[in-house]
Amino acid sequence: MTLEAAAAVKKTPSRIPFHAPVTSPVHSTSGGLEALEVWRTTTSRWREVSVVAAPSPLHASHFAASYDAAAPIPPHPPLLPRITNPSPVAWPSPASTPTTALLLGSLAGRTLCLCVLAAAWKKAVEGGPGRKSEEAGSVAPGFVEGLLGVVVDHGLRLESAQEAQLVRDRVHRMGVMCEIATCEWPNGRPNLGHLQEAAREMRYQKLLDICIKQQIGVLLIAHHSDDQAELFVLRLSRNSGVLGLAGTAFVSQLFAPNLKYDGHNFCRYGILLVRPMLEFSKNDMYKICQGSNHLWVEDPTNNSMQYARNRIRASLRCLSPDGAFQSELQKLIYACRLTRVCVGNACNTAIKQSVTIAEYGYAVIDLEKLDPQNVDDLCLSQYLACVLQFVSQRHRPIRGRAARLFMDYIRNTPCKGALSVAGCYLCAFPRSKGTKVLVCCSADLMESFSIEMSYKCSYEEQPPPVPEIDHVVLEAHLHSNQFLPCSSIPFASYKSSADVLNRAKDLNIIGDISLEKLLSLQAEENQKFTTEHKHEEQYLEKTSFPDVKVFCLWPGETCHFMRRFLITWNALEAVPNGICSYDSKKSICQHCAVNQDGSIAVRHMFDTDWLFLAEISRVHSVEENQNVSKFSSKKLDDELLEHSRYLQLSATKALDVLRSIPASARRALPVLTNSQGDILSIPSIGFQCCPSLSIKAVFHPRVPLGGGHTSYL
């Protein structure tokens, strides 16, 4: 699916009223023309606007100090096919459209609305329902090709299985293939305090697995503008800044927690999570269902006041009976999204210009290219968060004192001293005279999470990643770079929630009454959140991890160490150079001193490890090498002599490589040892005690720098 062919146009819900004079009912087995007309009618308020030139990255001087609330809204990266133009030229060709999945949570009306619009889109693209394809695996006649509905049954309520079957049957009658993904809870039902969070993680894991196995590249979710309003108030009550208040992204790239094997290599698998309904209100979606002759059903779980979102939803209904408050709130959310888009695009550009990633897993920030003294706080904090999250591979927001410490450290040029923050260690890069900053994993992170963040990779072969996704992401970046909408950014210098609200009032984005309502909602929900937070321990159990002291690897296995290094132990079939006393059954050399079960342990590097290599390289006699490496043998023969020489040569070469790596960054390198602690291999720098240990390590982070593609407009 190319972005030109799948271009969407922008609508302005806050200024253009919704008109949905839908007259013709839609039959699920028709050619999709009626449903397409519904979508065209619903999106008639969308409009195209001119392209805005791209500004320079990050510098605060390039952000306008004023914001015109009535200014034309800039375009956003395309999400779905253009539906305002009835010409078929506007639709992507079948060959370029990736298979799409729909998340269908319940019998709620939003689910049906998403099905109606997505089915109409696919029918128009693919040429009608049940189109036969020359490829194997085509859908059955009567079903829309390239579209799959997925109902996730969390299994947390007795009636959930029956509801999931009802949703599946109803979606089938609409002409969309649908399947049920059932969640399993081996450790029992999640505690109430984290029920929604645990359910969400499980839900997306199930969806990712289905998408990967069926080569689905796009997942559509029916979140709408009312959801955005609820999330805005929720984050406002948590005192989120403008970036958090921007809400949910229209498009985000979601990566599988583990690398997958495609038959040749271990790859990073990801899908595009698209929320095409974010600018539709719940009332809009109700009218679409009504016009398409589908009954609107309300999700019964929305009535429970146990959850913050439901309470906020009820409050918003009471505060906006005529829609005026909701209209101003949507304008405010859009202004926050506009700010986030500009900040994100500027950060991406600055990262490309000023950050270098080394093959050994550390990053280097060039302060002269970044010029942090002239970068706005908002942009600098986002930039630094991206770098820290990439290096640590722990994608958590950097807030409060930690963010301030980091910004002060970066701005104090030339860089002096060191700083540990958010799982990373920062110091001046060697021989840079403080003009460059080294960012690497901290010792605390490696000591605390090296086992938790590592896992064995499965050789279960998966279909290759969907190739269209990389093409879509590439063109999205090119499209975004053509119009960074920073000529009129409302909150470029306003980070806190209080500053954002006051600035919005000054710019007439919201009025005095809306400001009072928002402050009231913020205080009310903040008080409830604080009370719940104090008592949440009664709902929580202590998280327990397996009592594992070491992470072991066997011949023929691959592991992902700390989600950063891909380590593979290849079992050799032949003995190289006749150096080793090779045991073909165990795939190891008798001199290698691996564990009795044939395994070796994986850990991070200690300071004493490079001292060990230095000592090995300086030893000249075989007897001394025996004492240092602790290899036991009753006699010194030619084979052991060759083995010892190999060990010394390998240590000497590894030291040459190690000297090129800053001392602080060395600690994150993987080291393989036996149960006695003897070093057998440091694959990143080429050291191995024996040629029969064919172990490779490649820096292959789970999530790329920047976290993947994201679009807020």
C-alpha positions as CSV (number, residue, x, y, z in Angstrom):
1,M,0.0,0.0,0.0
2,T,1.7,3.2,-1.1
3,L,1.0,6.4,0.7
4,E,0.1,8.3,-2.4
5,A,-2.6,5.8,-3.2
6,A,-3.7,5.5,0.4
7,A,-3.8,9.2,1.2
8,A,-6.2,10.5,3.8
9,V,-7.4,14.1,4.1
10,K,-7.8,16.0,7.2
11,K,-11.0,17.1,8.9
12,T,-11.7,19.7,11.5
13,P,-14.3,18.4,13.9
14,S,-14.2,21.4,16.1
15,R,-15.1,23.9,13.4
16,I,-17.0,22.0,10.8
17,P,-20.3,20.4,11.9
18,F,-21.1,16.8,11.2
19,H,-23.7,16.1,8.5
20,A,-24.6,12.4,7.9
21,P,-27.7,12.3,5.7
22,V,-27.4,8.5,5.2
23,T,-30.4,7.2,3.4
24,S,-29.4,3.8,1.9
25,P,-29.0,0.8,4.1
26,V,-25.8,-1.3,3.5
27,H,-26.0,-5.0,3.0
28,S,-22.9,-6.8,4.0
29,T,-22.7,-9.0,1.0
30,S,-23.1,-6.2,-1.6
31,G,-20.3,-4.8,-3.7
32,G,-19.5,-2.2,-1.0
33,L,-20.8,0.8,-2.9
34,E,-23.4,1.7,-0.4
35,A,-20.9,1.4,2.5
36,L,-18.4,3.4,0.5
37,E,-21.0,6.1,0.1
38,V,-21.5,6.1,3.9
39,W,-17.8,6.5,4.4
40,R,-17.7,9.3,1.8
41,T,-20.6,11.1,3.4
42,T,-19.2,10.7,6.8
43,T,-15.9,12.1,5.7
44,S,-17.2,14.9,3.6
45,R,-16.0,17.4,6.2
46,W,-12.4,16.2,5.6
47,R,-10.4,18.6,3.4
48,E,-7.0,18.9,1.8
49,V,-4.8,21.9,2.6
50,S,-1.5,23.1,1.2
51,V,1.9,21.8,2.2
52,V,4.0,23.6,4.8
53,A,7.7,23.9,4.3
54,A,10.0,22.0,6.8
55,P,11.8,24.0,9.5
56,S,15.2,23.4,10.9
57,P,15.4,20.8,13.7
58,L,15.0,21.5,17.4
59,H,16.1,25.1,17.8
60,A,13.5,27.1,19.8
61,S,14.1,30.1,17.6
62,H,12.3,28.3,14.8
63,F,9.1,27.8,16.7
64,A,6.5,30.6,16.4
65,A,5.6,32.3,19.6
66,S,2.0,32.7,18.6
67,Y,-0.7,30.3,17.5
68,D,-3.7,31.1,15.4
69,A,-6.6,28.8,16.4
70,A,-8.4,29.7,13.1
71,A,-5.4,28.9,10.9
72,P,-5.7,26.2,8.3
73,I,-5.0,22.8,9.7
74,P,-1.9,21.2,8.1
75,P,-2.0,17.8,6.4
76,H,-1.0,14.7,8.2
77,P,0.7,11.5,7.0
78,P,-1.8,9.4,5.1
79,L,-3.5,6.6,6.9
80,L,-6.3,5.2,4.7
81,P,-7.4,5.4,1.1
82,R,-8.9,8.6,-0.1
83,I,-12.6,8.3,-0.1
84,T,-13.7,11.8,-0.9
85,N,-13.0,11.3,-4.6
86,P,-15.3,8.8,-6.2
87,S,-12.8,8.1,-8.9
88,P,-11.3,4.6,-8.6
89,V,-7.8,6.1,-9.3
90,A,-7.7,7.2,-5.7
91,W,-7.6,3.7,-4.4
92,P,-4.5,1.5,-4.1
93,S,-4.0,-1.4,-6.4
94,P,-4.7,-4.9,-4.9
95,A,-1.0,-5.9,-5.3
96,S,0.1,-3.0,-3.1
97,T,-2.4,-3.4,-0.3
98,P,-1.1,-5.3,2.8
99,T,-3.5,-7.7,4.6
100,T,-5.3,-5.9,7.4
101,A,-6.6,-7.1,10.7
102,L,-9.4,-5.5,12.8
103,L,-9.4,-5.6,16.6
104,L,-13.0,-6.4,17.5
105,G,-13.3,-6.2,21.3
106,S,-17.0,-6.7,21.9
107,L,-20.5,-6.2,20.5
108,A,-20.2,-2.4,20.9
109,G,-21.2,-0.2,18.1
110,R,-17.7,1.0,17.4
111,T,-16.8,-2.5,16.4
112,L,-19.5,-2.6,13.8
113,C,-18.7,0.8,12.5
114,L,-15.1,-0.2,11.9
115,C,-16.2,-3.3,10.1
116,V,-18.6,-1.3,7.8
117,L,-15.9,1.2,6.8
118,A,-13.0,-1.2,6.5
119,A,-15.0,-3.7,4.5
120,A,-16.1,-1.0,2.1
121,W,-12.5,0.2,1.7
122,K,-11.2,-3.3,1.0
123,K,-14.0,-4.2,-1.3
124,A,-13.3,-1.1,-3.4
125,V,-9.6,-1.8,-3.4
126,E,-9.8,-5.6,-4.1
127,G,-12.6,-5.5,-6.5
128,G,-15.6,-7.0,-4.6
129,P,-16.2,-9.6,-2.0
130,G,-14.8,-13.1,-2.3
131,R,-12.5,-12.1,-5.2
132,K,-10.6,-15.2,-6.2
133,S,-6.9,-14.8,-6.2
134,E,-4.2,-16.8,-8.0
135,E,-2.3,-17.1,-4.7
136,A,-2.9,-19.9,-2.3
137,G,-5.0,-19.1,0.8
138,S,-7.7,-16.9,-0.8
139,V,-10.7,-16.3,1.3
140,A,-14.0,-18.2,0.8
141,P,-16.5,-16.7,-1.6
142,G,-18.6,-14.0,0.0
143,F,-15.9,-12.7,2.3
144,V,-13.8,-9.6,1.8
145,E,-10.3,-10.5,0.7
146,G,-7.3,-9.1,2.7
147,L,-9.4,-8.4,5.8
148,L,-9.5,-10.4,9.1
149,G,-11.4,-9.6,12.2
150,V,-10.0,-10.7,15.5
151,V,-12.1,-11.0,18.7
152,V,-10.0,-11.2,21.8
153,D,-11.7,-13.1,24.6
154,H,-9.8,-12.1,27.8
155,G,-11.6,-14.9,29.8
156,L,-12.1,-12.6,32.8
157,R,-15.9,-12.9,32.8
158,L,-18.1,-16.0,32.7
159,E,-20.1,-14.6,29.7
160,S,-17.0,-13.5,27.7
161,A,-16.7,-16.7,25.6
162,Q,-20.3,-16.5,24.5
163,E,-20.0,-12.8,23.7
164,A,-16.9,-13.5,21.6
165,Q,-18.8,-16.1,19.5
166,L,-21.7,-13.7,19.0
167,V,-19.3,-11.0,17.7
168,R,-17.6,-13.5,15.4
169,D,-20.9,-14.7,13.9
170,R,-22.2,-11.1,13.5
171,V,-19.0,-10.1,11.7
172,H,-19.2,-13.2,9.5
173,R,-22.6,-12.0,8.4
174,M,-21.1,-8.7,7.4
175,G,-18.8,-10.5,4.9
176,V,-15.6,-10.3,7.1
177,M,-13.6,-13.3,8.1
178,C,-13.2,-13.4,11.9
179,E,-11.5,-15.5,14.5
180,I,-11.4,-15.7,18.3
181,A,-8.1,-15.3,20.3
182,T,-8.6,-16.6,23.8
183,C,-6.3,-15.4,26.6
184,E,-4.9,-17.7,29.2
185,W,-3.8,-16.7,32.7
186,P,-1.5,-19.5,34.0
187,N,-0.8,-17.5,37.2
188,G,-4.5,-16.7,37.8
189,R,-6.7,-13.7,37.2
190,P,-4.8,-10.4,37.3
191,N,-5.3,-8.3,40.4
192,L,-7.9,-5.5,40.3
193,G,-5.3,-2.8,40.6
194,H,-3.6,-3.8,37.3
195,L,-6.5,-5.6,35.6
196,Q,-6.9,-3.3,32.6
197,E,-3.1,-3.0,32.1
198,A,-2.6,-6.8,32.2
199,A,-5.5,-7.3,29.9
200,R,-4.2,-4.8,27.4
201,E,-0.7,-6.4,27.4
202,M,-2.2,-9.8,26.8
203,R,-4.5,-8.5,24.1
204,Y,-1.8,-7.0,22.1
205,Q,0.5,-10.0,22.5
206,K,-2.3,-12.2,21.0
207,L,-2.9,-9.8,18.2
208,L,0.8,-9.6,17.4
209,D,1.1,-13.4,17.3
210,I,-1.8,-13.6,14.9
211,C,-0.6,-10.8,12.6
212,I,2.9,-12.4,12.4
213,K,1.7,-15.9,11.7
214,Q,-0.7,-14.7,9.0
215,Q,1.5,-12.0,7.5
216,I,-0.8,-9.2,8.4
217,G,0.9,-5.8,8.3
218,V,-1.8,-3.4,9.5
219,L,-4.0,-3.6,12.6
220,L,-7.0,-1.3,12.7
221,I,-8.5,-0.3,16.1
222,A,-11.8,1.6,16.5
223,H,-10.7,4.3,19.0
224,H,-12.6,7.5,18.4
225,S,-12.4,11.2,19.5
226,D,-14.4,10.6,22.7
227,D,-11.7,8.2,23.7
228,Q,-9.1,10.9,23.1
229,A,-11.1,13.3,25.3
230,E,-11.2,10.7,28.1
231,L,-7.5,10.0,27.8
232,F,-6.7,13.8,27.9
233,V,-8.6,14.2,31.2
234,L,-7.0,11.0,32.6
235,R,-3.5,12.3,31.8
236,L,-4.4,15.7,32.9
237,S,-5.2,14.3,36.3
238,R,-1.8,12.7,36.4
239,N,-0.2,16.1,35.6
240,S,1.1,14.9,32.2
241,G,2.9,17.5,30.0
242,V,1.9,18.6,26.5
243,L,3.3,15.4,24.9
244,G,1.2,13.2,27.0
245,L,-1.9,15.3,26.5
246,A,-1.5,14.8,22.8
247,G,-3.2,11.4,23.4
248,T,-3.1,8.4,21.3
249,A,-1.2,8.3,17.9
250,F,-3.1,7.8,14.7
251,V,-0.4,5.4,13.6
252,S,2.3,3.7,15.6
253,Q,4.6,0.8,15.0
254,L,4.2,-2.1,17.3
255,F,7.1,-4.6,17.7
256,A,7.0,-8.2,18.9
257,P,8.6,-8.7,22.4
258,N,10.9,-11.4,20.9
259,L,12.9,-11.6,17.7
260,K,11.4,-14.2,15.3
261,Y,13.1,-16.7,13.0
262,D,12.1,-16.3,9.3
263,G,13.9,-19.4,8.1
264,H,17.2,-17.7,7.6
265,N,17.7,-15.1,10.2
266,F,16.2,-13.7,13.4
267,C,14.3,-10.6,12.6
268,R,12.5,-7.7,14.3
269,Y,8.8,-8.2,13.5
270,G,6.4,-5.3,13.7
271,I,3.0,-4.1,12.5
272,L,1.4,-0.8,12.0
273,L,-1.2,-0.1,14.6
274,V,-3.7,2.3,12.9
275,R,-6.6,4.2,14.5
276,P,-8.5,5.6,11.5
277,M,-11.5,6.6,13.6
278,L,-9.8,9.0,16.0
279,E,-11.4,12.0,14.4
280,F,-14.9,10.5,14.5
281,S,-17.0,11.1,17.6
282,K,-19.1,8.4,19.1
283,N,-22.2,10.2,17.7
284,D,-20.6,10.0,14.2
285,M,-20.1,6.3,14.6
286,Y,-23.6,5.8,15.8
287,K,-25.0,7.5,12.7
288,I,-22.8,5.3,10.5
289,C,-24.1,2.2,12.1
290,Q,-27.7,3.6,11.8
291,G,-27.2,4.4,8.1
292,S,-25.7,1.0,7.4
293,N,-28.7,-0.8,9.0
294,H,-26.7,-2.2,11.9
295,L,-27.9,-2.1,15.5
296,W,-25.8,0.0,17.9
297,V,-24.9,-2.0,21.1
298,E,-23.3,-0.5,24.1
299,D,-20.5,-2.4,25.9
300,P,-21.9,-3.2,29.4
301,T,-18.5,-2.9,31.0
302,N,-18.5,0.8,30.2
303,N,-21.0,1.3,33.1
304,S,-18.7,0.2,35.9
305,M,-17.5,3.2,37.9
306,Q,-14.6,1.2,39.2
307,Y,-12.4,2.4,36.3
308,A,-11.2,5.9,35.9
309,R,-12.1,6.1,32.2
310,N,-15.7,5.2,32.9
311,R,-16.0,7.9,35.5
312,I,-14.4,10.5,33.2
313,R,-16.7,9.4,30.4
314,A,-19.8,10.0,32.6
315,S,-18.4,13.4,33.8
316,L,-17.8,14.6,30.2
317,R,-21.3,13.7,29.2
318,C,-22.7,15.8,32.1
319,L,-20.4,18.8,31.4
320,S,-21.1,18.9,27.6
321,P,-24.8,18.5,27.0
322,D,-24.8,20.8,24.0
323,G,-21.4,19.7,22.7
324,A,-19.7,23.1,23.1
325,F,-17.2,21.9,25.8
326,Q,-16.4,18.8,23.8
327,S,-15.7,20.9,20.7
328,E,-13.3,23.1,22.6
329,L,-11.7,20.1,24.2
330,Q,-11.1,18.6,20.7
331,K,-9.5,21.8,19.5
332,L,-7.2,21.7,22.6
333,I,-6.2,18.1,21.9
334,Y,-5.5,18.9,18.3
335,A,-3.2,21.7,19.4
336,C,-1.3,19.3,21.6
337,R,-1.0,16.8,18.8
338,L,0.3,19.5,16.5
339,T,3.0,20.3,19.1
340,R,3.9,16.7,19.5
341,V,4.2,16.2,15.7
342,C,6.6,19.1,15.4
343,V,8.6,18.0,18.4
344,G,8.8,14.4,17.1
345,N,9.8,15.4,13.6
346,A,12.5,17.8,14.9
347,C,13.9,15.2,17.2
348,N,14.1,12.6,14.5
349,T,16.0,15.0,12.3
350,A,18.3,16.0,15.2
351,I,19.0,12.3,16.0
352,K,20.1,11.6,12.5
353,Q,22.4,14.6,12.6
354,S,24.0,14.3,16.0
355,V,23.7,10.6,17.3
356,T,26.1,7.8,16.2
357,I,25.3,4.2,17.2
358,A,28.3,1.9,17.6
359,E,28.2,-1.8,16.8
360,Y,29.0,-2.5,20.4
361,G,25.7,-1.1,21.7
362,Y,26.5,2.4,22.8
363,A,25.6,5.8,21.5
364,V,27.6,9.0,21.0
365,I,26.0,12.4,21.1
366,D,27.8,15.2,19.2
367,L,27.1,18.3,21.3
368,E,28.5,20.7,18.7
369,K,25.9,19.4,16.1
370,L,23.1,19.3,18.7
371,D,23.8,22.7,20.2
372,P,21.7,21.9,23.4
373,Q,21.9,25.5,24.8
374,N,19.7,26.7,22.0
375,V,17.2,23.8,22.1
376,D,13.9,24.2,23.8
377,D,13.3,22.1,27.0
378,L,10.4,20.3,25.4
379,C,12.3,19.2,22.4
380,L,15.5,18.4,24.3
381,S,13.7,16.2,26.8
382,Q,12.1,14.2,24.0
383,Y,15.4,13.9,22.2
384,L,17.2,12.6,25.2
385,A,14.4,10.2,26.1
386,C,14.7,8.6,22.6
387,V,18.4,8.1,23.1
388,L,18.1,6.7,26.6
389,Q,15.2,4.3,25.7
390,F,17.2,3.0,22.8
391,V,20.4,2.3,24.6
392,S,18.6,0.7,27.6
393,Q,15.9,-0.9,25.6
394,R,13.5,-0.1,28.4
395,H,10.9,2.1,26.8
396,R,9.7,4.1,29.8
397,P,9.2,7.9,29.9
398,I,11.9,10.0,31.4
399,R,10.2,12.5,33.8
400,G,10.7,14.9,36.6
401,R,14.1,15.2,38.3
402,A,15.8,12.6,36.0
403,A,14.8,14.6,32.9
404,R,16.1,17.8,34.5
405,L,19.4,16.3,35.6
406,F,20.0,14.9,32.1
407,M,19.2,18.3,30.4
408,D,21.4,20.2,32.8
409,Y,24.2,17.7,32.2
410,I,24.0,17.9,28.4
411,R,23.9,21.7,28.4
412,N,26.9,22.0,30.6
413,T,29.5,22.0,27.8
414,P,32.2,21.0,27.5
415,C,30.9,17.8,29.2
416,K,32.5,17.0,32.5
417,G,32.0,14.3,35.1
418,A,29.5,11.4,34.7
419,L,25.8,10.8,35.3
420,S,23.7,7.6,35.8
421,V,20.0,8.0,34.8
422,A,17.2,5.8,33.5
423,G,19.4,2.7,33.2
424,C,22.1,4.5,31.3
425,Y,25.6,5.8,32.1
426,L,26.8,9.1,30.6
427,C,30.3,10.6,30.4
428,A,32.5,12.5,28.1
429,F,33.6,10.4,25.1
430,P,37.3,9.7,25.2
431,R,39.6,12.2,23.5
432,S,36.6,14.4,22.5
433,K,37.5,17.2,25.0
434,G,33.9,17.1,26.3
435,T,32.3,17.9,22.9
436,K,30.8,14.4,22.7
437,V,28.8,12.4,25.2
438,L,29.0,8.6,25.6
439,V,25.7,6.9,26.4
440,C,25.9,3.3,27.4
441,C,24.1,0.8,29.7
442,S,24.7,1.4,33.4
443,A,26.1,-1.2,35.7
444,D,22.9,-1.1,37.8
445,L,20.7,-1.9,34.8
446,M,22.9,-4.9,33.9
447,E,23.1,-6.2,37.4
448,S,19.4,-5.9,38.0
449,F,17.8,-6.8,34.7
450,S,20.3,-8.9,32.6
451,I,18.4,-12.1,33.3
452,E,14.9,-10.6,33.1
453,M,15.7,-8.9,29.8
454,S,17.3,-11.9,28.1
455,Y,15.5,-14.9,26.5
456,K,16.1,-17.9,24.3
457,C,15.1,-17.4,20.7
458,S,12.8,-20.0,19.1
459,Y,13.7,-21.6,15.8
460,E,10.1,-22.1,15.0
461,E,9.9,-20.7,11.5
462,Q,7.6,-17.7,10.9
463,P,6.5,-16.2,7.6
464,P,8.9,-13.3,6.6
465,P,7.9,-9.8,7.8
466,V,5.4,-8.0,5.6
467,P,7.6,-6.1,3.1
468,E,5.1,-3.4,2.5
469,I,5.4,-2.1,6.0
470,D,9.0,-0.8,5.5
471,H,7.8,0.9,2.3
472,V,4.9,2.5,4.1
473,V,7.1,3.7,6.9
474,L,9.8,5.1,4.5
475,E,7.2,7.0,2.5
476,A,5.6,8.3,5.7
477,H,8.8,9.8,6.8
478,L,9.4,11.3,3.4
479,H,5.9,12.7,3.4
480,S,6.2,14.1,6.9
481,N,9.5,15.8,6.1
482,Q,7.8,17.7,3.3
483,F,5.6,19.6,5.7
484,L,6.8,19.9,9.3
485,P,3.8,22.0,10.5
486,C,5.9,24.2,12.9
487,S,5.1,27.6,11.6
488,S,2.3,28.0,14.2
489,I,2.9,25.8,17.2
490,P,0.9,26.6,20.3
491,F,2.8,24.9,23.1
492,A,6.4,24.7,21.9
493,S,7.6,26.4,25.1
494,Y,4.9,25.1,27.5
495,K,5.6,21.8,29.1
496,S,3.5,21.4,32.2
497,S,-0.3,20.7,32.1
498,A,-1.0,24.0,34.0
499,D,1.0,26.0,31.4
500,V,-0.7,24.3,28.5
501,L,-4.2,25.1,29.9
502,N,-3.4,28.7,30.6
503,R,-1.8,29.1,27.2
504,A,-4.8,27.5,25.5
505,K,-7.0,30.1,27.2
506,D,-4.8,33.0,26.1
507,L,-4.9,31.7,22.5
508,N,-8.8,31.4,22.7
509,I,-8.5,27.6,22.0
510,I,-10.7,27.2,25.1
511,G,-12.9,29.6,26.9
512,D,-13.1,30.5,30.6
513,I,-15.9,28.0,31.2
514,S,-14.1,25.2,29.5
515,L,-11.0,26.0,31.6
516,E,-12.9,25.8,34.8
517,K,-14.5,22.5,33.8
518,L,-11.1,21.0,33.0
519,L,-9.5,22.2,36.2
520,S,-12.5,20.7,38.1
521,L,-12.1,17.4,36.3
522,Q,-8.4,17.4,36.9
523,A,-8.7,18.0,40.6
524,E,-11.5,15.5,41.1
525,E,-9.8,12.6,39.3
526,N,-6.4,13.5,40.7
527,Q,-7.8,13.1,44.2
528,K,-9.3,9.7,43.4
529,F,-6.1,8.6,41.8
530,T,-4.1,9.6,44.8
531,T,-6.5,7.8,47.2
532,E,-6.4,4.7,45.0
533,H,-2.7,4.8,44.7
534,K,-2.2,4.8,48.5
535,H,-4.4,1.8,48.9
536,E,-3.4,-0.2,45.8
537,E,-1.0,-2.4,47.7
538,Q,-4.0,-4.4,48.9
539,Y,-4.7,-5.4,45.3
540,L,-1.1,-6.1,44.3
541,E,1.0,-9.1,45.0
542,K,4.8,-8.9,44.9
543,T,6.1,-9.6,41.4
544,S,8.2,-12.8,41.6
545,F,10.8,-13.8,39.1
546,P,12.3,-17.3,38.8
547,D,15.2,-17.8,41.1
548,V,17.7,-17.9,38.2
549,K,21.3,-16.8,38.9
550,V,22.7,-17.5,35.4
551,F,21.4,-17.5,31.9
552,C,22.7,-20.6,30.1
553,L,23.2,-21.4,26.4
554,W,23.7,-24.8,24.7
555,P,25.2,-25.7,21.3
556,G,22.9,-24.9,18.5
557,E,20.9,-22.3,20.5
558,T,20.5,-18.6,20.0
559,C,19.6,-16.0,22.7
560,H,18.8,-12.3,22.8
561,F,20.9,-10.9,25.6
562,M,19.3,-7.9,27.3
563,R,17.2,-7.4,24.2
564,R,20.4,-6.0,22.6
565,F,22.8,-8.7,21.5
566,L,21.9,-11.7,19.4
567,I,24.2,-14.5,20.5
568,T,24.3,-17.7,18.4
569,W,26.3,-20.9,19.3
570,N,26.8,-22.9,16.2
571,A,27.5,-26.6,16.6
572,L,30.5,-27.5,14.4
573,E,30.6,-30.7,12.5
574,A,34.3,-30.8,11.8
575,V,37.4,-30.0,14.0
576,P,39.2,-27.0,12.6
577,N,43.0,-27.3,12.1
578,G,43.3,-30.4,14.2
579,I,43.8,-28.2,17.3
580,C,40.9,-29.6,19.4
581,S,40.1,-32.9,21.1
582,Y,36.7,-32.6,19.6
583,D,33.7,-34.6,21.0
584,S,31.2,-34.7,18.1
585,K,28.4,-35.9,20.4
586,K,28.7,-32.9,22.7
587,S,29.8,-30.6,19.9
588,I,32.6,-29.3,22.1
589,C,36.3,-29.6,22.6
590,Q,37.6,-31.5,25.6
591,H,39.9,-28.6,26.5
592,C,37.1,-26.0,26.6
593,A,36.0,-26.7,30.2
594,V,32.4,-26.1,29.6
595,N,29.8,-27.2,32.1
596,Q,29.2,-30.9,32.6
597,D,25.9,-30.7,30.9
598,G,27.5,-29.0,27.9
599,S,26.2,-25.5,28.6
600,I,27.8,-22.1,29.1
601,A,26.6,-19.1,31.1
602,V,26.0,-15.7,29.6
603,R,26.7,-12.5,31.6
604,H,27.9,-9.0,31.0
605,M,31.5,-8.0,31.1
606,F,33.3,-7.2,34.4
607,D,36.3,-4.9,34.8
608,T,38.5,-7.9,35.6
609,D,37.7,-9.6,32.3
610,W,39.9,-7.3,30.2
611,L,42.6,-7.7,32.9
612,F,42.3,-11.5,32.3
613,L,42.8,-11.0,28.5
614,A,45.8,-8.8,29.1
615,E,47.3,-11.4,31.4
616,I,46.6,-14.2,28.8
617,S,48.3,-12.2,26.0
618,R,51.4,-11.6,28.1
619,V,52.0,-15.3,29.1
620,H,54.7,-17.1,27.1
621,S,54.8,-20.7,28.3
622,V,52.1,-23.4,28.0
623,E,52.4,-24.1,31.7
624,E,51.6,-20.5,32.6
625,N,48.7,-20.5,30.2
626,Q,47.4,-23.6,32.0
627,N,47.5,-21.8,35.3
628,V,45.8,-18.6,34.0
629,S,43.0,-20.3,32.0
630,K,42.6,-23.2,34.5
631,F,42.5,-25.8,31.8
632,S,43.4,-29.1,33.4
633,S,45.4,-31.8,31.5
634,K,47.6,-34.6,32.7
635,K,50.2,-34.2,29.9
636,L,51.4,-31.5,27.6
637,D,51.2,-32.7,24.1
638,D,51.3,-31.0,20.7
639,E,47.6,-30.6,20.6
640,L,47.5,-28.7,23.9
641,L,50.4,-26.6,22.8
642,E,48.5,-25.5,19.7
643,H,45.4,-24.9,21.8
644,S,47.4,-22.7,24.1
645,R,48.9,-20.7,21.3
646,Y,45.5,-20.2,19.8
647,L,44.2,-19.0,23.2
648,Q,47.0,-16.4,23.4
649,L,46.6,-15.2,19.8
650,S,42.8,-14.8,20.3
651,A,43.3,-12.8,23.5
652,T,45.8,-10.5,21.8
653,K,43.5,-9.7,18.9
654,A,40.5,-9.2,21.3
655,L,42.5,-6.7,23.3
656,D,43.2,-4.7,20.2
657,V,39.5,-4.4,19.6
658,L,38.7,-3.8,23.2
659,R,41.0,-0.8,23.4
660,S,38.9,0.9,20.7
661,I,35.8,0.6,22.9
662,P,35.3,3.2,25.8
663,A,35.8,1.5,29.2
664,S,32.3,2.4,30.4
665,A,30.7,0.8,27.3
666,R,32.7,-2.5,27.6
667,R,30.6,-3.5,30.6
668,A,27.5,-4.1,28.4
669,L,29.3,-6.7,26.2
670,P,28.2,-10.3,26.6
671,V,30.7,-12.7,28.1
672,L,30.3,-16.5,28.1
673,T,31.7,-18.5,31.0
674,N,31.5,-21.9,32.6
675,S,30.2,-22.6,36.1
676,Q,33.6,-22.0,37.7
677,G,33.7,-18.5,36.1
678,D,36.3,-19.3,33.5
679,I,35.9,-17.1,30.4
680,L,35.3,-19.2,27.3
681,S,34.2,-16.5,24.8
682,I,33.7,-12.8,24.4
683,P,32.1,-12.9,20.9
684,S,31.6,-9.2,20.3
685,I,35.4,-8.7,20.3
686,G,36.3,-12.0,18.7
687,F,37.8,-13.8,21.8
688,Q,37.2,-17.5,22.2
689,C,39.3,-20.0,24.0
690,C,39.0,-22.7,21.3
691,P,38.1,-22.7,17.6
692,S,35.5,-25.3,18.3
693,L,33.4,-22.7,20.1
694,S,31.8,-21.0,17.2
695,I,29.9,-18.3,19.0
696,K,28.8,-15.0,17.3
697,A,27.3,-11.9,18.8
698,V,25.6,-9.1,16.9
699,F,24.1,-5.9,18.2
700,H,20.5,-6.3,17.3
701,P,18.2,-4.2,19.5
702,R,14.5,-5.2,19.8
703,V,13.2,-1.7,19.1
704,P,15.0,0.7,16.8
705,L,16.2,4.2,17.7
706,G,13.2,6.4,17.9
707,G,10.8,3.6,18.7
708,G,9.6,3.1,15.2
709,H,7.1,5.1,13.1
710,T,4.6,7.2,14.8
711,S,2.1,9.7,13.5
712,Y,-0.1,12.0,15.6
713,L,-1.8,13.8,12.7
